[in-house]
Structure formats: C-alpha cells, structure tokens
Amino acid sequence: MNYKNAIITGASSGIGRAAAQALAAQGMNLFLCARSLEGLQRTADLCSKYENRYIPYSVDLNNSEGIASVLPAALSTLGSIDTLINCAGIYPSDGIDGITDPLWDKVMNLNLKNTFFLSRDVLAYMKPRKKGYIIYINSTVALGAKPSVSTYSISKYGLAGAAAAMYEEGKPYQIRVSSIYPGVTSTDSLHQNGMPCSPEQCMLPEDIASCISFLLQTPERMIIRDLVPWASAYDKI
Ligand SMILES: NC(=O)c1ccc[n+]([C@@H]2O[C@H](COP(=O)([O-])OP(=O)(O)OC[C@H]3O[C@@H](n4cnc5c(N)ncnc54)[C@H](OP(=O)(O)O)[C@@H]3O)[C@@H](O)[C@H]2O)c1
C-alpha cells in the first residue's frame, strides 16, 4: 500500500463510514471527521479489529474555523497525512423555485467551498513532499442534473471543476487527484430523502468504498481521473 495516513470527511455514516472500514482493512491510520462524535466513534469501533489508529474528530465543516482546524489537528495526532477522502456532503430535495439564500449557502459551503478549501490546505501540505492522493466523492448529478435536487446538482458540478483544477495543480508534484461519481447508493440519508428506487436497485456504501480502495492501490505511474460507478438496476446509463 502506497498510502498510510488518511483524513476522511463524512466518516460518521454512509459512504464515509464504509470507506473508513475499507481503508482500515488496508492498514491505514484514519483521521475521521464529521459533526456526530457518536457516529465517528461507531465508525472507529467498526474499524478496531484492524490494529491501526483511528482518531474521531468532531467538526462542523460548514464553518471556516472548522475547516482550518482539520489539517493541523490531523498532523498533531497522526504526524503526517498522505490521503484525503472528501466524502462529507448533503443533498436536500428542492426544485429551482424552492432555492432560498440560506439553503444555497448551506449546500454550497459544505459541498463545494469548504470541501475545496480543505483540499487546498492539504494540497499545499503535500506539494513539498511530492506525494499524496486526494479523492472527491462527487455524484452522477454532476454528469446530468436531476430536477428534484437542484442546489445539490449545482454544487456537485462546481466540485467537478474544483477537482479538475486540483488535478492539474497536483500533477507536477506527483499528487494524484480523482473523482468518483456514484449513482444511487443505499444509505440512511438517501432513505430519509425519499430514495428514488427500491434498496435492491441501489449500490451499497461498500461498493463505493471498494472504488476508493482500488484507486489507492493503483500504481503511482497511472492516474484514474474519474470513476463512474452506476447502479446497474436503476441508473439510466
Ligand atoms: N447515497 C448516494 O446515493 C450518493 C450518490 C452519489 C454521491 N453521494 C455522495 O456521497 C457522500 C456521502 O453521502 P451518504 O449518502 O453516505 O450520506 P450520509 O450518510 O448522510 O453522509 C454524509 C456525511 O457528511 C457529514 N456531514 C454533513 N454535514 C456536515 C457538516 N456540516 N460538517 C461535517 N460533516 C458533515 C455527515 O456527518 P454528520 O451529520 O455527523 O456531521 C455524514 O458523515 C456525499 O458527498 C454525497 O453527495 C451519495
């Protein structure tokens, strides 16, 4: 395994939790970020059968102080960082008519602005070390907007742009940047938002986690910029 110490945002549930379990199985130490300390502790407990280090870090990634605190806190506990998995995100239901200023700010701050600023900090740290991997969990809504999740779609289109810029800037420093664009994946949040299909038609969080593991295990001579896992029984490919 080329990489040893990862920050995972959105690690208290869903895809982020499954990613933590997959990376723990690969022998990685993990700095686990989200707001719910209870959720993060549960993730750390699930990882604990593998003897690595798991640090739960409760933080609101919707505020700039929270974002600025993540890298220093991760470095002070793990010593170094070579991987960032950007998984935190929200996907409220709305239509364009229903987008208000507060909703716009909340979704854009978390899904786009603050995800970008954390990546910016981590990229600046990785550059002189000439090693690192930054992965974005985007969505198929950035490949074709969906009418009932307009703010979400706009934020994820923006995130694709941010990832493209990071990809280009990381390349001369051997820092790899990839985006995963999952289709429907059965998580509690998707259930709460009114899952658009039956659970049997969805992918599972561990399917997306296996994509993350795969990317991290590819040889450094290659880079997969975009990976698009669709739910074969539901998504319109
Ligand atoms: N499920 C799908 O079908 C699907 C498909 C494509 C892409 N995705 C993407 O996958 C990612 C994870 O989604 P999921 O389905 O696994 O949902 P989830 O279980 O709700 O995960 C979202 C994570 O983001 C964290 N989060 C939310 N607001 C936060 C805040 N203000 N500060 C810090 N952390 C915050 C949540 O933790 P706390 O609430 O504890 O803070 C949670 O750990 C998202 O980026 C989503 O866009 C999901």
The ligand as a Tripos MOL2 file, in Angstrom:
@<TRIPOS>MOLECULE
LIG
   48    52     1     0     0
SMALL
NO_CHARGES

@<TRIPOS>ATOM
      1 N1        -26.0410    7.9410   -1.2800 N.am      1 LIG1
      2 C1        -25.9940    8.2280   -2.5830 C.2       1 LIG1
      3 O1        -26.8190    7.7440   -3.3970 O.2       1 LIG1
      4 C2        -24.9080    9.1120   -3.1270 C.ar      1 LIG1
      5 C3        -24.7290    9.1180   -4.5190 C.ar      1 LIG1
      6 C4        -23.7390    9.9360   -5.0400 C.ar      1 LIG1
      7 C5        -22.9400   10.6850   -4.2100 C.ar      1 LIG1
      8 N2        -23.1350   10.6490   -2.8710 N.ar      1 LIG1
      9 C6        -22.2520   11.4710   -2.0430 C.3       1 LIG1
     10 O2        -21.6360   10.6710   -1.0560 O.3       1 LIG1
     11 C7        -21.3250   11.4690    0.0670 C.3       1 LIG1
     12 C8        -21.8300   10.7670    1.3220 C.3       1 LIG1
     13 O3        -23.2210   10.6080    1.2300 O.3       1 LIG1
     14 P1        -24.0290    9.4650    2.0170 P.3       1 LIG1
     15 O4        -25.1160    9.0250    1.1370 O.co2     1 LIG1
     16 O5        -23.0820    8.4750    2.5780 O.co2     1 LIG1
     17 O6        -24.7420   10.3240    3.1590 O.3       1 LIG1
     18 P2        -24.5130   10.4290    4.7330 P.3       1 LIG1
     19 O7        -24.5330    9.0700    5.3600 O.co2     1 LIG1
     20 O8        -25.5160   11.4250    5.2090 O.co2     1 LIG1
     21 O9        -23.0720   11.0350    4.8780 O.3       1 LIG1
     22 C9        -22.8310   12.4160    4.8850 C.3       1 LIG1
     23 C10       -21.6910   12.6790    5.8260 C.3       1 LIG1
     24 O10       -21.4070   14.0880    5.7760 O.3       1 LIG1
     25 C11       -21.3000   14.5510    7.1180 C.3       1 LIG1
     26 N3        -21.7060   15.9400    7.2260 N.ar      1 LIG1
     27 C12       -22.8630   16.5120    6.8410 C.ar      1 LIG1
     28 N4        -22.8790   17.8210    7.1810 N.ar      1 LIG1
     29 C13       -21.7070   18.0690    7.8050 C.ar      1 LIG1
     30 C14       -21.1380   19.2280    8.3980 C.ar      1 LIG1
     31 N5        -21.7760   20.4040    8.4290 N.pl3     1 LIG1
     32 N6        -19.9020   19.1150    8.9640 N.ar      1 LIG1
     33 C15       -19.2500   17.9340    8.9770 C.ar      1 LIG1
     34 N7        -19.7360   16.8200    8.3960 N.ar      1 LIG1
     35 C16       -20.9520   16.8850    7.8350 C.ar      1 LIG1
     36 C17       -22.2630   13.6530    7.9190 C.3       1 LIG1
     37 O11       -21.8830   13.6040    9.2790 O.3       1 LIG1
     38 P3        -22.5720   14.4220   10.4750 P.3       1 LIG1
     39 O12       -24.0380   14.5040   10.1910 O.co2     1 LIG1
     40 O13       -22.2150   13.5990   11.6790 O.co2     1 LIG1
     41 O14       -21.9020   15.7480   10.5010 O.co2     1 LIG1
     42 C18       -22.0020   12.3180    7.2590 C.3       1 LIG1
     43 O15       -20.8920   11.6870    7.8540 O.3       1 LIG1
     44 C19       -21.9550   12.8440   -0.1730 C.3       1 LIG1
     45 O16       -20.9630   13.7400   -0.6360 O.3       1 LIG1
     46 C20       -22.9510   12.5650   -1.2860 C.3       1 LIG1
     47 O17       -23.1520   13.6990   -2.0900 O.3       1 LIG1
     48 C21       -24.1020    9.8670   -2.2920 C.ar      1 LIG1
@<TRIPOS>BOND
     1     1     2 1
     2     2     3 2
     3     2     4 1
     4     4     5 ar
     5     4    48 ar
     6     5     6 ar
     7     6     7 ar
     8     7     8 ar
     9     8     9 1
    10     8    48 ar
    11     9    10 1
    12     9    46 1
    13    10    11 1
    14    11    12 1
    15    11    44 1
    16    12    13 1
    17    13    14 1
    18    14    15 2
    19    14    16 1
    20    14    17 1
    21    17    18 1
    22    18    19 2
    23    18    20 1
    24    18    21 1
    25    21    22 1
    26    22    23 1
    27    23    24 1
    28    23    42 1
    29    24    25 1
    30    25    26 1
    31    25    36 1
    32    26    27 ar
    33    26    35 ar
    34    27    28 ar
    35    28    29 ar
    36    29    30 ar
    37    29    35 ar
    38    30    31 1
    39    30    32 ar
    40    32    33 ar
    41    33    34 ar
    42    34    35 ar
    43    36    37 1
    44    36    42 1
    45    37    38 1
    46    38    39 2
    47    38    40 1
    48    38    41 1
    49    42    43 1
    50    44    45 1
    51    44    46 1
    52    46    47 1
@<TRIPOS>SUBSTRUCTURE
     1 LIG1         1 GROUP 0 **** ****
